Amino acid sequence: MKRIVVMTEFFPVSPDEGPTGGVEQRVSQLVSRLRGWDVRIICSHQPGQPRRHTYGSATVHRIGPTYPYSHGGDILRRLGFATAAWWKALTLPRVSVIEGSSFLSYLPAALAGIVRGVPRIATYHECWVGQWVRNKGVVTGVFGALWEWLSLIAGFDLIVAVSEATAAILRRHGIRNIVVVSNGVSVSSFKGIARQEPSIPTITYVGRMVPTKNIDVLLRAAAIVNKTVTLRCELIGDGPQRQQLEALARSLKLDARFRGFVSSSRDVYRRVAASTIFCMLSSVEGFGISVVEAMACGVPVVVADIPPLREVVGDGVAGVLVPVRDVRATAAALEQVLRDKERQARLVVAGRERCVIYDWDIIVGQYSQVLRRVAGRRRNVEP
């Protein structure tokens, strides 16, 4: 049986825990469904977690320094993980493919593959070439830009982009060895999630609370609509902006319920299914898994008009597109959908039809083909 080493900074301990982000969700779904491969996960170690355990049929190695789940700060400890991940990938025997599945794992995966003569791939969720400082600030931005440049210079046998939009950005920067394998949802798992009409029109958001998600725009737009249509906002997730956003909601006199991180995926789906609209207004996304999940829940979606989200909703067929950071246009779209029951029904049907193409069973089949293709390029034979 061929062995694949998958590097990813964060990974759940068990399927019951539930993933905390799109990267973790993708990796956990793929490795739990992949057949015919011996899967080894190399990830970081968070407080209270075992250093080695199984996840389905995969073996998980948690290496390097211990630090909390975070996508910012802790640069030294995160670099410690990257170094330890590189070394671990060098010492595991009989490896056929090495994959970097998260940003911090790209460089160690590439270097380990070069040293071992093993085919290497990287899964790109989004590409920020030329945009790091704008999106993350000077310190993190400069580090991110350098890390991405080094990763791409090191090179991969194949880059897997999770959307055509991400692939297009990579191609504009001269990357050619790209294949698109989208993120997905388990469509069958939503059959027991019945949509419930809320007593008060409800707009729901699920995701991290960081500046690029533009949650402030959602709150300001909802406050405008609230002057004529009494509504509620449900916000699921956590992040550095939470307190600031809670203060904004209070100043707008908006009924906004901040639920924090909800560990159970089914609990998240039930909350989404009990809303009138799902709204995501990000200025930066690689795919938009929460949008697909909302469509699978049978909820109309209103999203920012950026390439990845436009792709997910089929150029506006399965969702309403609004200009990025345009409060009044967003308010107008939200109010129109809230008032128009027939349009809600059309969006629900279109969304359910659209999400089927992102079913994990289809995505895993595509991923398996990629692995077989890449494994055939192996240069060295190890004992």
C-alpha positions in Angstrom: 0.0 0.0 0.0 1.4 3.4 -0.9 1.9 6.0 1.8 1.0 9.6 1.7 2.3 12.1 4.2 -0.1 15.1 4.7 1.3 18.1 6.5 -1.3 20.5 7.9 -0.8 22.9 10.8 -4.0 22.1 12.6 -6.1 18.9 12.7 -8.9 17.6 14.9 -8.3 14.9 17.4 -11.5 12.9 16.4 -14.4 13.2 14.0 -16.6 14.1 17.0 -14.5 17.2 17.8 -15.2 18.8 14.5 -12.8 20.8 12.5 -12.2 24.5 13.3 -11.6 25.8 9.8 -11.9 25.1 6.0 -8.4 23.6 5.8 -8.9 21.2 8.7 -12.3 20.2 7.3 -11.0 19.4 3.9 -8.1 17.3 5.3 -10.2 15.5 7.8 -12.8 14.6 5.2 -10.3 13.5 2.5 -8.2 11.3 4.8 -11.2 9.7 6.4 -12.7 8.7 3.0 -9.5 7.9 1.0 -9.1 4.2 0.2 -6.0 2.3 -0.8 -3.5 4.6 0.9 -1.6 4.5 4.2 -2.2 8.1 5.4 0.1 9.8 7.9 -0.9 13.2 9.2 1.9 15.6 10.5 0.4 18.5 12.4 1.0 20.8 15.3 0.3 20.0 19.0 -2.3 22.0 21.0 -2.7 21.8 24.8 -4.2 18.6 26.1 -3.8 16.7 22.8 -2.1 13.3 22.5 1.2 13.3 20.6 0.2 10.3 18.4 -3.2 8.8 17.7 -5.4 7.5 15.0 -8.1 9.3 13.0 -10.1 6.6 11.3 -7.5 4.6 9.5 -4.9 7.5 9.4 -2.1 7.9 11.9 -1.7 11.4 13.3 1.7 12.7 14.5 1.6 15.9 16.5 5.0 17.3 16.6 7.0 20.5 17.6 6.2 23.0 20.3 2.8 23.1 22.0 0.7 26.2 21.2 -3.0 27.2 20.9 -5.0 27.2 17.7 -4.4 30.5 16.0 -3.8 31.8 12.5 -1.8 34.8 13.7 1.1 35.5 16.1 3.3 32.8 17.7 5.7 33.0 14.8 8.6 31.4 16.6 6.6 28.4 17.8 4.9 28.0 14.4 8.3 28.0 12.8 9.3 25.4 15.3 6.4 23.3 14.0 7.4 23.8 10.4 11.0 22.7 11.2 9.8 19.6 13.1 7.3 18.7 10.3 10.2 18.8 7.8 12.3 16.5 9.9 9.4 14.1 10.6 8.7 13.8 6.9 12.3 12.9 6.3 12.2 10.1 8.9 9.0 8.3 8.0 9.7 5.2 5.9 8.2 4.2 2.5 6.7 7.5 1.5 5.2 7.8 -2.0 3.8 11.3 -1.9 4.2 14.4 0.4 1.4 17.0 0.5 1.5 20.4 2.1 -2.2 21.2 2.9 -1.9 24.4 4.8 0.2 27.6 4.2 2.8 26.9 6.9 3.3 23.4 5.7 4.1 24.3 2.0 7.8 24.9 2.5 8.7 21.9 4.7 6.7 19.7 2.4 8.5 20.9 -0.6 11.9 20.7 1.0 11.3 17.2 2.4 10.1 16.0 -1.0 13.2 17.4 -2.7 15.6 15.8 -0.2 13.8 12.4 -0.4 13.2 12.5 -4.2 9.5 12.0 -3.5 6.7 13.7 -5.5 5.3 16.7 -3.6 2.0 18.5 -4.0 0.6 21.6 -2.3 -3.1 22.4 -1.8 -3.8 26.1 -2.3 -6.9 27.4 -0.6 -6.1 31.0 -1.5 -3.2 32.9 -3.0 -2.1 36.2 -1.6 0.9 36.9 -3.8 1.4 40.7 -3.8 -1.4 41.1 -1.2 0.2 39.9 2.1 0.9 43.3 3.7 -2.5 44.6 2.7 -4.3 41.6 4.2 -2.2 40.9 7.2 -0.2 44.0 8.1 3.5 44.7 7.8 5.1 42.1 10.2 2.9 39.1 9.3 2.6 40.3 5.7 6.3 40.4 5.1 6.8 37.0 6.7 3.9 35.5 4.7 5.1 36.9 1.4 8.7 35.6 2.0 7.4 32.1 3.0 5.1 31.9 0.0 7.9 33.0 -2.4 10.3 30.4 -0.9 7.7 27.7 -1.2 7.0 28.4 -4.8 10.7 28.7 -5.6 11.3 25.3 -4.0 8.6 24.0 -6.4 6.0 21.2 -6.4 5.2 18.5 -8.9 1.6 19.6 -8.8 -0.5 22.3 -7.1 -4.1 21.6 -6.2 -6.3 24.7 -6.1 -9.6 24.5 -4.3 -11.3 26.8 -6.8 -10.9 28.0 -10.4 -10.5 31.5 -8.9 -7.5 30.5 -6.9 -6.1 28.6 -9.9 -6.5 31.7 -12.0 -4.5 33.8 -9.5 -1.7 31.2 -9.5 -1.6 31.1 -13.3 -1.3 34.9 -13.4 1.9 34.5 -11.3 3.4 32.0 -13.7 2.4 28.8 -12.1 1.3 26.2 -14.6 1.2 22.7 -13.0 -2.2 23.2 -11.4 -5.3 21.1 -11.1 -8.6 22.1 -9.4 -10.1 19.9 -6.7 -12.7 21.8 -4.8 -13.7 21.7 -1.2 -16.9 19.8 -0.4 -19.7 18.8 1.8 -21.3 15.5 2.7 -24.6 16.1 1.0 -26.2 13.0 2.6 -25.4 14.3 6.1 -27.8 17.2 5.5 -30.9 15.1 4.9 -31.8 15.0 8.6 -31.4 18.8 8.9 -34.8 20.3 8.3 -35.1 24.0 7.6 -37.1 25.8 10.2 -38.6 29.2 9.6 -37.5 31.5 12.5 -40.0 33.5 14.5 -38.0 36.6 13.7 -36.2 37.1 10.3 -32.7 35.9 11.0 -29.4 36.6 9.2 -26.6 34.1 10.0 -22.9 34.2 9.6 -20.4 31.3 10.3 -16.7 31.8 10.3 -13.7 33.5 11.9 -14.1 37.0 13.2 -11.2 38.8 11.4 -11.1 42.0 9.3 -11.2 40.2 5.8 -14.6 38.7 6.6 -16.2 42.2 6.7 -18.6 41.3 9.5 -18.8 45.0 10.4 -20.4 45.5 6.9 -23.0 42.8 7.7 -23.9 44.5 11.0 -24.2 47.9 9.5 -26.3 46.6 6.6 -28.5 44.7 9.0 -29.0 47.8 11.1 -30.3 49.7 8.1 -32.7 46.8 7.3 -33.8 46.6 10.9 -35.4 50.1 10.6 -38.1 48.6 8.4 -37.9 44.9 9.0 -37.3 43.7 12.6 -34.6 41.1 12.4 -31.9 39.2 14.3 -28.3 38.4 13.5 -26.7 35.1 14.5 -22.9 35.0 14.4 -21.1 31.7 14.9 -17.4 31.7 15.3 -14.7 33.5 17.2 -11.6 35.6 16.5 -9.7 38.8 17.4 -12.5 41.1 16.2 -15.2 39.6 18.3 -15.2 42.2 21.1 -15.0 45.1 18.6 -18.0 43.6 16.7 -20.0 43.1 19.8 -19.5 46.8 20.7 -20.5 47.8 17.2 -23.7 45.7 17.4 -24.6 47.4 20.7 -24.0 50.9 19.3 -26.2 50.0 16.3 -28.9 48.8 18.7 -29.0 45.5 16.8 -30.2 42.2 18.1 -27.0 40.3 17.4 -26.3 37.0 19.1 -22.6 36.1 19.2 -22.5 32.3 19.7 -18.7 31.8 19.7 -17.1 28.6 18.5 -19.6 25.8 18.2 -17.7 22.5 18.2 -20.4 20.2 16.7 -20.9 20.6 13.0 -24.5 19.3 13.2 -25.3 22.0 15.8 -23.9 24.6 13.4 -26.0 23.2 10.6 -29.1 23.3 12.7 -28.5 26.9 13.6 -28.0 27.8 9.9 -31.1 25.9 8.9 -33.1 28.0 11.4 -32.2 31.2 9.7 -33.8 33.2 6.9 -30.6 34.2 5.1 -26.9 33.1 5.3 -24.5 36.0 4.6 -20.8 36.0 3.9 -19.2 39.3 2.8 -15.5 38.4 2.7 -13.1 40.4 0.6 -10.7 37.4 0.6 -11.7 33.8 0.3 -10.2 30.7 -1.2 -13.5 28.8 -1.6 -16.4 29.5 0.8 -17.3 26.1 2.4 -19.8 27.7 4.7 -21.7 29.0 1.8 -22.0 25.5 0.3 -23.1 24.2 3.7 -25.8 26.9 3.9 -27.1 25.9 0.5 -27.2 22.3 1.6 -29.2 23.4 4.6 -31.8 24.9 2.2 -31.1 28.5 3.2 -30.8 31.4 0.7 -27.3 33.0 0.6 -26.2 36.5 0.1 -22.4 36.8 -0.6 -19.8 39.3 -1.6 -19.1 39.4 -5.3 -15.5 38.1 -5.3 -14.4 35.3 -7.7 -14.4 32.3 -5.4 -17.9 33.1 -4.0 -19.2 33.9 -7.4 -18.0 30.5 -8.5 -19.6 28.7 -5.6 -23.0 30.3 -6.2 -22.8 29.7 -10.0 -22.5 33.4 -11.1 -25.5 34.4 -9.0 -27.9 31.6 -10.0 -27.8 30.0 -6.5 -27.1 33.1 -4.4 -27.3 36.9 -4.4 -24.1 38.8 -5.1 -23.3 42.2 -3.6 -20.3 44.5 -4.1 -17.5 44.2 -1.6 -17.9 46.5 1.5 -20.9 48.2 0.0 -23.2 48.6 3.1 -26.2 50.1 1.3 -26.1 47.6 -1.6 -25.9 44.8 0.9 -28.8 46.2 3.0 -30.9 46.5 -0.2 -30.2 42.9 -1.2 -30.9 41.6 2.3 -34.2 43.5 2.6 -35.3 42.4 -0.9 -34.7 38.7 -0.1 -36.3 39.0 3.3 -39.5 40.5 1.8 -39.7 38.2 -1.3 -40.8 34.7 -0.3 -40.9 33.5 -3.9 -37.3 34.5 -4.4 -36.3 32.8 -1.2 -37.9 29.6 -2.5 -36.1 29.9 -5.9 -32.7 30.4 -4.2 -33.3 27.4 -1.9 -34.0 25.1 -4.9 -31.0 26.5 -6.9 -28.7 26.2 -3.9 -29.7 22.6 -3.2 -29.0 21.7 -6.9 -25.7 23.6 -6.9 -24.2 22.0 -3.7 -24.5 18.5 -5.2 -21.5 19.0 -7.4 -19.4 19.6 -4.2 -20.3 16.3 -2.6 -17.3 14.8 -0.8 -17.8 11.4 -2.6 -17.1 13.2 -5.9 -14.3 15.3 -4.5 -12.5 12.3 -3.0 -12.7 10.5 -6.4 -11.0 13.5 -8.0 -8.4 13.7 -5.3 -7.6 9.9 -5.6 -6.9 10.4 -9.3 -4.5 13.2 -8.5 -2.6 11.1 -6.0 -2.3 8.2 -8.5 -1.1 10.6 -11.2 1.5 12.2 -8.9 2.7 8.9 -7.3 3.6 7.6 -10.8 6.3 10.3 -11.0 8.3 9.0 -8.1 12.1 9.4 -8.7 13.7 7.3 -6.0 12.7 3.9 -4.7 13.1 3.5 -0.9 13.5 0.2 1.0 
